[in-house]
Amino acid sequence: MKPAPDSFLSGALYLPGQRAAASLSRLIQHPTVSSRNPDDHNPEVFESFLQTLCELYPLVHTQLELERVNQHGLLIRWAGSNPSGTYDGAIRATILMAHYDVVPAAEPETWTHPPFSGHNDGEHVWGRGTLDDKGALVAWLEAAEALIEQGFTPQNDVYFSFGNNEETAGDSAKAAVELLKARGISPWLVLDEGGAIATGVLSGIKSPAAMVGVAEKGIMDLQLTTRSPGGHASQPPRMGATARLARAIMRLEMQQFPVELPLATVSMFERLAPLAPKPMSLVFSRARKLRLALARILPLMGPESSALVRTTMAVTTLSGSAGANVLAATATANVNIRLALGQTVESALKRITTVIADPAVEMMVLEGSDPSPVSPDEGEAWEFLSGCISTVFPHVPAVPYVMLAATDSRRFTEICANVYRFAPFVMDTAARESIHGVDEKIGLKSLSDGVRFCETLLRRL
């Protein structure tokens, strides 16, 4: 079998990697698609997924403590040999997270292999959820199953929190936090999806970096609504519902949020400096002094760089009249807003109201959560995590960054100061773009590396 190129291991695949690939392939075949529309949600698929987990990981299911959270979420406790151990006065537990719900796979005919086939071609497992986030769930359970079989017990309690509605910003993770709070559990470390062993982090940087999310932007869905009498399209009034809505959207487009480089992003540039070519390395190493200049330059380098330094707004859905010759009585748009560190839902709404400057445009916050607190990129928890990374991925530095997307882990910042976001898989630019896109897949050797990382972390606990 030809090894996949995206691996830090050499030689043939070892058994845990083969078993992980086979398990992941089976789990991908359960289309656990999240939807806010109850009519599109199929609870039977989620039940069958959980039943398959039970079959694949019998020791986890018989020797650890499992409970359902919010019907289809899972909270699994692996009791430690010293459960009374503490960290800053709290029970020294560790929470390891993943989610098994996925986004829909639009236009499945464009995929090389069907998105829910779990096809294994000897180098990759293909399908929706391989990277986001069933691959991580499999890596944790493969590691746990193997360690239980070897008679291993962690020193302190370990919890696995597996969500079923992360993709719709659901409430299962919040319910898990409430359960832990009620039991007095304030973990010293929480680890969820987010970063990866990334190549092509920034233009000009070819060496891989272990990108570890120390915070994530807030998220807000804002519905804009305009109204007018409607009627026949042959007699259009000035500034009807659609025109008023379009004007509001263009005002938002033309007046973006101001730029600012958060300290967490400054730290990212400083850690990336040794990997960057000159003169980029010189600029990055002086990021703290050049903070204002970088904040102004980055938006000129493209949308991804721009998102590092400002709150972003994207109009994602539009609706108006149902007929080509009918004036819209109501027009609506959804604005998806990612709040930069330092912003809040309230402050963003205030600014948007000022920019639109039209009281006839109705605004409703459909969903909103502020940016997460920033976890430290130094200290015991950070050093522990970066040490595990360097053991499995030698010479790859751990680099803090602010996640642009949202994860279930933001719920856990309420009970833990050390919340990190890192998936132990190698992902190049194409792999990262396949998440929520076409041809999502994971290399078998990369999956093997992920299992090794999970085993390493659990043993060191």
Beta strands, then each sheet from edge to edge (+ up, - down):
strand 1: 65-69
strand 2: 73-78
strand 3: 86-87
strand 4: 90-91
strand 5: 94-99
strand 6: 124-126
strand 7: 158-163
strand 8: 189-198
strand 9: 209-216
strand 10: 218-227
strand 11: 231-232
strand 12: 312-319
strand 13: 326-327
strand 14: 330-339
strand 15: 362-369
strand 16: 398-403
strand 17: 419-427
strand 18: 441-443
sheet 1: 1+ 2- 7+ 5+ 8+ 9- 16-
sheet 2: 1+ 2- 7+ 5+ 8+ 17+
sheet 3: 3+ 4-
sheet 4: 6+ 18-
sheet 5: 12+ 14- 10+ 15-
sheet 6: 11+ 13-
end
